């Protein structure tokens, strides 16, 4: 039994390239299989992109998740007895874990 590499679960992404670098035509291969070039890649829940701001897609997806969580909370607490208290408990139980996942590995730029 041998381990086989699956190129569909991998991708090559260049974060910064010198202006005169023509490495676009080079292909990386592992076990003779070419690895596709990608503009963004999701790794452990963190979306990395080849843009100038490598976390821009991650922030967009995180803010979209937060908006969806707020809408779900509003729908569920519409007819609750104590709407504020129920919303607070549900927010802490469902939305906060989703939004804070992977935050410990994100490097924040100095601004």
C-alpha atoms as one frame of an Amber mdcrd trajectory, in Angstrom:
protein
   0.000   0.000   0.000   1.459   3.352  -0.990   0.285   6.890  -0.418  -0.867
   8.669  -3.555  -0.938  12.421  -3.950  -4.282  13.989  -4.932  -3.695  17.234
  -6.897  -7.401  18.162  -6.674  -6.975  18.824  -2.943  -3.955  21.096  -3.431
  -3.111  24.317  -5.198  -0.186  26.593  -5.962  -0.591  30.261  -5.131   1.984
  33.037  -5.501   1.586  35.781  -2.892   4.120  38.268  -4.230   6.073  38.226
  -7.435   8.832  40.562  -8.682   7.742  42.619 -11.733   9.983  40.778 -14.223
   9.287  37.267 -12.941   7.883  34.983 -15.642   7.180  31.945 -13.484   3.630
  31.683 -14.863   4.727  29.100 -17.419   6.362  26.837 -14.811   4.336  23.930
 -13.449   4.875  22.334 -10.067   4.520  18.551 -10.030   4.362  16.048  -7.196
   4.603  12.345  -8.046   4.418  13.376 -11.705   1.016  15.041 -11.248   0.700
  18.787 -11.979  -0.654  20.981  -9.189  -3.147  23.596 -10.439  -2.502  27.320
  -9.932  -5.203  29.039  -7.865  -6.059  32.643  -6.971  -7.516  31.717  -3.583
  -7.261  28.700  -1.312  -9.136  27.666   1.815  -6.872  26.179   4.482  -8.243
  25.240   7.919 -11.180  27.600   7.464  -8.990  30.543   6.474  -9.352  31.801
   2.889  -6.031  33.031   1.513  -5.969  35.012  -1.729  -3.242  36.168  -4.088
  -4.513  39.778  -3.949  -2.529  42.597  -2.363  -4.545  42.037   0.809  -4.258
  38.275   1.197  -7.146  38.138   3.687  -9.661  40.230   1.698 -11.774  37.239
   0.647 -11.654  35.860   4.198 -12.974  39.157   5.621 -15.735  39.256   2.991
 -16.851  35.728   3.823 -16.644  36.382   7.568 -18.792  39.514   7.342 -21.294
  37.620   5.187 -21.463  34.861   7.829 -22.045  37.474  10.537 -24.890  39.055
   8.556 -26.498  35.658   7.987 -26.205  34.840  11.689 -27.885  38.126  12.626
 -30.727  37.439  10.190 -31.210  33.932  11.601 -31.248  35.292  15.139 -33.822
  37.931  14.228 -36.036  35.282  12.662 -35.778  32.923  15.650 -36.261  35.551
  18.326 -39.103  37.407  16.641 -41.731  35.912  18.923 -39.598  35.263  22.018
 -40.558  36.383  25.507 -37.330  38.281  26.184 -35.979  38.950  22.719 -32.747
  40.677  23.810 -31.737  37.938  26.238 -32.526  35.121  23.786 -30.626  36.910
  20.990 -27.576  37.382  23.212 -27.486  33.725  24.242 -27.970  32.442  20.685
 -25.336  34.864  19.328 -22.743  33.633  21.832 -23.650  29.991  21.232 -23.858
  29.932  17.432 -22.292  32.960  15.748 -19.241  33.733  17.885 -17.611  30.284
  17.444 -18.065  30.513  13.654 -16.592  33.995  13.451 -13.638  33.423  15.779
 -12.519  30.114  14.255  -8.945  30.513  12.915  -8.510  34.007  14.366  -5.498
  32.854  16.364  -3.529  32.108  13.192  -4.343  35.334  11.353  -1.534  37.881
  11.369  -2.968  41.354  11.664  -1.040  44.111   9.832   0.136  47.178  11.737
  -2.107  50.123  10.922
